[in-house]
Amino acid sequence: MLRRSLLATPFLAAIPARAQAPWPDKPITLIVGYGAGGATDIIARTFAERMQPLLGQPMVVQNVTGAGGTIASDRVAKAAPDGHTILLIPNAHAVAPGLYARLPYDTTADFTAVFFAGNSANVLVVPAGSPDQTLAALAARGRAAPAPLQTGSAALAGWQPAHQIMKEALGLTLEHVPYRSGPQGQTDLIAGRLDFMVSNVLEVAEHVRAGRLRALAVTSPTRSPLLPEVPTFAELGVTALQADSWFGFIAPRGTPPAALDRMHAAFTSIAGVPEVASRLQTLGLIPAPMEREAWQRFYVAEVANWSAVPRRANIRIE
């Protein structure tokens, strides 16, 4: 009896281990709510292409565009919380609950933090042929013009907090044109079909260096290392417009903590690779390492902060 009992014990102990499916057991889908070539897409692919050696499964980037990223957010919110679907968001995601009258998901309750990628400056750019050499010149022309200045954005159906703050601080009237991605809007801007855009520095720095666009001001508290000659809004007297963009990975609520921790460790490892760190720095992304719990707290606070801007302006999209 003793011998039979000892033989049975390892077998019984092994049952839970075999019953529990390994993770990941299939490719991980990384959803991006904006088109290919934009800042969010570039960051997503920089991490995803290096994930398979660490997790044993590929991470596949899927662009799900439309409605300012909220279609992508909804898809992830409703995805199986098994660690095989995650979302990369810019801070436009935090604006959505204040801008849209109804969202099919709860921006804070339906997601959980995975990894915070870092911060990046936004920059106000005008076409190279624009008469506006400075922010003051653009503001003066906008106040004197009989028609609103034309601007565009990939975020939130053509509206973003920077536009509202500019309207309040500079007394401008603006008309917004929505785009599915930043590069689409920048193509129209370069062609002179828009007066200006406030775009992420990752997307427009090369256009500025090539002379296709002119940068007038950056929104970050300090000058961007990618465009060190461009003043900040604060330097130009618009102190209200001081805010970096940020980018972070989130997953559906209920995703197993073990999967979240392993993903966080993999993202952290990739971010520490000198080649990756150099590429992200070249793109203008400044790392800001934080644990998952800290990223979760920051995320919830940012949703409260950014969603208040459209509410303050009484701007709603039905």
C-alpha positions, 0 to 999 in steps of 0.5 A, a space after each residue: 500500500 505504501 509503495 502504491 501511495 508513493 507512486 500515485 502522489 507524483 501523478 496526482 500532483 502533476 494533474 493541476 500543472 497539466 490542466 493549466 494551459 501554458 501562456 502564451 499558447 498562440 500569437 499575441 495581438 497588439 491592437 493600434 487604433 491608428 493607421 500605419 506610419 504614425 507614432 503609435 504604430 511605430 512604437 508598437 512595431 518596435 516592441 512587437 518585432 522583438 517579442 517572440 524570443 522572450 515569450 515564445 509566440 509572435 506579437 502581431 500588430 493590428 491597425 484598427 482605425 476609426 472614431 479616434 481610436 475608440 473602435 480599437 479600444 472597444 475591441 480590446 475591452 471586449 476581447 477574451 481576458 486571456 493575455 492574448 490581446 493588448 492595446 497600445 494607447 496614446 493619451 488621446 485614449 484618456 480624452 475620449 470619455 470626456 469627448 464622446 457622449 457615449 462609449 461602449 466601454 468604461 475607460 478605467 474599469 475595463 482595462 488594466 495596465 501592462 507597460 508604460 512606454 514613455 513620453 514624447 513632445 507634440 509640436 505645432 507645425 505649418 507648411 513650409 510655404 506658410 506666411 507664419 514664421 512664428 506662433 505670434 504671427 499664426 495667432 495674429 493671422 487667425 484672429 484677423 482672418 474672416 474664416 477659421 484656421 484649418 487644422 487636422 488631427 488623427 485623434 478623436 474625430 479631429 479634435 484634441 486638447 491642444 486645439 482647445 487650449 490654443 483657442 482659449 489662450 490665443 483667441 483663435 477660431 479653428 475648424 478641424 478635419 479628422 484623419 485616420 492617421 497623423 501622416 494622412 493629415 501631414 500630407 494635406 498640411 505639406 500640400 497647403 490644404 491645412 493651416 497648421 497641425 499639432 502633431 507628435 514630434 515622432 511623426 513630423 521631425 523628418 518633415 521639419 528637417 527636410 524643409 517640408 514643414 516649419 515647427 513653431 512651438 513644442 508642447 513639452 515643458 522643455 525643448 525636444 532633443 529632436 528639435 532643440 531649436 524650436 521654443 516651447 509654448 511656455 517660452 512663448 507665453 502660452 503656459 497653459 499648453 505644457 503637456 507631453 504625449 504619452 504611450 502605454 500598453 493596456 489589456 482587458 480587465 481580468 487578464 491573469 496577473 501572471 500574464 501581465 507580469 510576464 508581458 511587463 518583464 518582456 517589454 522592460 527587457 526590450 526597452 533596455 536593449 541599446 538598439 531599441 533605446 537608441 531607436 526610441 530616443 531617435 523617435 523622440 520617445 523619452 522612457 519613464 520606467 514604472 511598475 505596473 501598479 504605478 502605471 495603473 495609478 497614472 492611467 486612472 489619474 490621466 483619464 480624469 485629467 484629460 477627459 475634463 478638457 472637453 467637458 470644460 469646453 462643453 464639446 461633445 461628440 454624439 
